[in-house]
Amino acid sequence: MTKDVLFEIGLEELPARFVDDAEKQLLEKTKDWLNDLRISFEKITTYSTPRRLAVLINGIAEFQETIEEEAKGPAVKIAKDGNGDWTKAAIGFTKGQGKTVDDIYTKEVKGTSYIFVKKHIEGKKSVELLPEFKTIIESIQFGKNMRWSTQTMRYARPIRWLVALYGKEIVPFEIASVQTGNRTYGHRFLGDKVMINNPEDYVSVLRENYVIADPKEREQMILSQIKELENQKKFRIPEDKELLDEVRNLVEYPTVFLGSFEDKYLKLPSEVLITSMKEHQRYFPVKSHDGELLPGFIGVRNGDNQFLETVIKGNEKVLRARLSDAEFFYEEDQKHSINTYLEKLERVVFQEKLGTYTDKVNRVISITKQICDLLEVDYETAKKAVRTAEISKFDLMTNMVNEFTELQGIIGEKYAVLFGEDKEVAQAIREHYLPKQASGILPETMAGQIVSIADKLDTIVGCISIGLTPTGSQDPYGLRRQATGVLRIASENNWNVSLESMLNITNSVYEQTNIEMQDKEEISNALHDFFKLRASFLLKEMNVETDVIHAVIENNIGVFNYTEKKAKLLSKKRNDETFKPIQEALVRILNLAKKADQFQVNETLFETESESFLYKVLQEIKDDFQQANKIANAESALDSLSKLANPIHEFFDHNMVMADDEKIRANRLALVNTIANTILEYADLSLIEWKQHQ
């Protein structure tokens, strides 16, 4: 016999950004919890609104599964004494399992005999275990938590009611002084306090009280109403999944409406209008079928269509006030010059220990110049990059960015064009903030790419140099995202410069400042470890195995585009049976090199043809290997190293590396070390778990 179970957490309005993740956690944790308890079920469905998280479990079994379990005890040699009697260890083991020594039997595990007993674990009634669901509710994680009243519990928002039903029976438990029951609440203004008499009634009872519990259904309601308006009015609403997800999690009963604003505001940059609508009011902008922004917006009301005209007028009034402010700021900002804004940067602190924004800009200029030299860009590109760096932050001092912070860079581009700057420089000002998310779009212009990396490296190196390395979920300066951006920009634009060379440039710029920094070696190690984590993240996204990742970035990250190529190639080779002899030879060299401390090879001390031949092949492949490295040809570089495999096998077959003669031994170890260093320029192959062996 099965029953349905319902749990609902009633809350004060959750931030929209928390809702989807919390619902996902609720689903996964509930499944794991039931499986761990050995309680079978037919289906689990989760629901969420701004005021509730709920899970409906259909067809839950009346009893836990009864199981027979084998318990392993100590080895027989410990379980029995010299006379063959059971020891205290054996007696204690059986007692702990609820058994006696009469229940013991022995089995061999990996060549050793152990004692075992079998346990019969009778399944309990499910209803007796359901109160433990309290731990699932308490374990849900949120981006930010709070305390309320006299409660010590921390949660995203205060818990106001709890529903817990097993069929029609209330499952008793308490969280934060709130007792479970069968009472829930409808829409805050349109619904009532209602009783749930059966878990299966949950969705319909809420619907009757103006709550659509399924977020996907609310989303479809919004989309269908928008589509209806599009057909009526012959305009287009650009697809915006992020905004749609947010809006559906702000309402419990969505009703779409169309508002408008005066045509005069269309003279403002479209980004200003869209930001005012989307970021501040959660409106969808309206466009013509030609893509032109129209003086209208789509809003979503949390409620029905009663008094909708009043709602529309209220929203229009709010938007009109914001657009009026934007119009004023836009006109006022143009009365000043870029230099005026740059002067103001001198009075604004970027970070207490790292100085003002002017200090930051000066460092970025210096890093930009040196990256241009490293890349060997032409004069015009370098000129544009340096100019971008010089004025990259000027818009931070404008009224518009002060009011609409999301527009930093975007306003910089708009105003730079108005002030007569080169269009590519203007575009690069906007682009130097990219990517805005780890997987976001990257700068297109070379100037934008260079300044973006210079700006990010300045922030990363500066913060880590003064001890602000991100820990856990704390990353106030977005260093992880910026480090990912550095690697992606360099890789996806095929920059043939190593990360380490760019870090060295940035470190040298900081060394010329008066900033009090940590120990130089500590900073270098911290930066390497920090970027290794970001590089690992990106390589995992490319489905590269963890051991291969360690192999290619253990010593340095290098030219990241090349590192990616090596990682993907080695990922294939680790399962390639034909590569096995090559891998064995190269790894044997790497393992033996750990015993070597000499690097100078003396050819006159060679005693056999095989060691002379190995050294000769090494000299022959070195130029090809270095050339392949230089042009980032991963396959060609590995092919060069592969030519060492047979000579290495011959060398080990015909030579005792650890010879009695000290000079001979040291010279052979030096040869091994020289080869190992060449291999390590490619990757530390000894860190790979080679699958051909298994």
C-alpha positions, 0 to 999 in steps of 0.5 A: 500500500502506498501513499502520497507525501507533501512537504511545503516550506512557507517563507517571506518573499525569497530573492528571485535569484535563490528560488531555482537553485533552492528548488533543485536542491530540494529535489536532489536532497529528497531523492538521496534522502529516500534512497538512503532510507531505503524507502521506494517511491513512484515520482517526486515533483518539486514546486516553487514560488517567491513564498514557498518551496514544496515537494510532492512524493507520489506512491511512497512505500508504507515500509522501508525495504528489509535487507540482509547485510554482511558485516565485516569484522577483524582478520581471523588472526586477530579474532582467534587466539593461539588456542583457536578461541574467539578473542575479545575483538571477535566477541566485541564485534559480534555484540556490536552487530547484535549477534553472537560468536555462533553467527560468525563465518569467515571469508578471504579478502585479498589473501587474508581471512576475515570474520563476518556476520549477516544482519537482518535489518527489518524495515520500519514504517515510513511514517515513523521516519518522515519527521527526519525530513526536517534535516533536509529543509535545514540543509538547503543552502542559499547565497545569503542567510539571515536570522530573525526574531530570537531564532538562532537558525540562519535561512534565506528568509524567515519560515512562516509556516510548514506543511507536512502530510503523509496522506491525510496524516500530519507528519510532526516536527518543528523548525524555528518555532514553527510547527508542521500542519496542513495549513497553507496560504494563497496569494498574499492579497488575492488568496486565503488561508487554506487547508490541504486535506490530501497531498494530491490537492496541493496544486489545485488548492493553490490555483484556486487561491491565485498561486501557480505553484509550478514555475514552468507553468508561470513561465508559459503563462508569461510567454503566451500573454506576451505572444498575444500582445505581440500579435495584437500590437505587431511588435517584438519582445526580444528573447531574454531567458535571464529576465524571464527566469527572474520575473517568473520567480517574482510572482505567484500569479502572473498577468502581463501588461503593456506600458509606454513612455514618451518618444523624447526619451528614445534619443537616449542611448538604447542601453540606458533605456533597456537598463532602466527597464530591465535592471531596475524595473524588470520590464521587457523592452519592446522593439519593432520587427526591424529591431528599433526600440519602441516607446513601450515596455512589458511588465508582469504583475503579481496578481489578476487583471483587476484595476490593471489600468491603474497598475499600468499608470503607476509603472509608467510613472515610476519609469518616467521618473527614472528616464527623466533622471537619465535624460538630465544626467546624459545632458549634464555629462556632455558638458565636461571633458574626458580629462575632467573625469580623469582628474576626478579619479584621483580622489576615488579609492580603488582599494585601500592598500592599492591606491586610487583609480588613477594609480590603477589606471597608471599601472594598467597603462604600463602593463598594456605597453609591455603586453604590446611589446610581448605580442609584437603588435604594430604601432597603430594597435599599440597606440590604440591600446595605450589610449584605451588604457589611459581613458578606460575608467573615465566613465566611472565618474559620470553621473550616468554610471553613478546612477546606472552602475551596470552601464560602466564601459557601455557609457564609456564607449558612447561618451568617447565617441561623442568626445571625438575618440577613435571608434575602435578605442571607444569600443575597446573601453566597453570591451575591457570589462569583458567577459562579464561572466566566466563563459561570457562574450570576449573582446573583439578588438585587439586593443580591447583584448590587451587592456582587458587582460592588463586590467584583470592582471592588475586587479588579480596580482594586486589583490593577491599581493596584499593577501586578498586571495579568494576563499570559499565563496568569498570573492568580492573583487571577482578574481576567479571570473577575471582569471578565467577571462585572462585565460580565455582571451589569450587562448581563444585569440591564439596569443602565443605568450605564456601566462607566466610572462604576463604575470612577470610583467605585472609583478615588475610593475607592482615592484616599482610602486610603494605598495606594501606587499607580501614576500615575493616568493609567496606571491608567485606561488599564490598566483600560480596556485590560483591560476592553476585552479582556474585553468583546471576549471576550464580544462574540465569544461573541455572534458579533460581528465584530472590527471592529464590536467595536472600533467600539463599545468603542474610546472607552469600554465604556459601558453594556454591555447597550447596547454589546451592542445597538449591536454586534449592530445594526451587525453587521447593517448592515455587510452592508446595501446600503441602509445604504451612503449613511448609512454613507458620510456618517457615516464621511466626517465622522469621517475629516475630523474628524481635521483639526479642532481647533475645536469652537465653531460660529458660525452667522453664518459660514455661507455656504450653505443646505446648511451651515445646513441640516446644522446645523439637522438636527443640532440637531433630532436631538440630543434624540432621539439623547440620549434614545435613548442614555439608554434604551439604544435602539440602533435609535432612536439610529442612526435619529436619526444616519441623518437626518444622512446626506442633509444631510451629502452635500448639505453636501459637494456644495456646500461646500469645507470647506477654504476659503481664508478661514481663519474659514470653514474653521475654522467648517466644521471645527468643524461637522464636529467637532461632528457627529463627536463626536455620532456617536462617542457611538454608535460609531466607525463608521470602524473598521468594514470595511463589506462593501457596498463589496466 
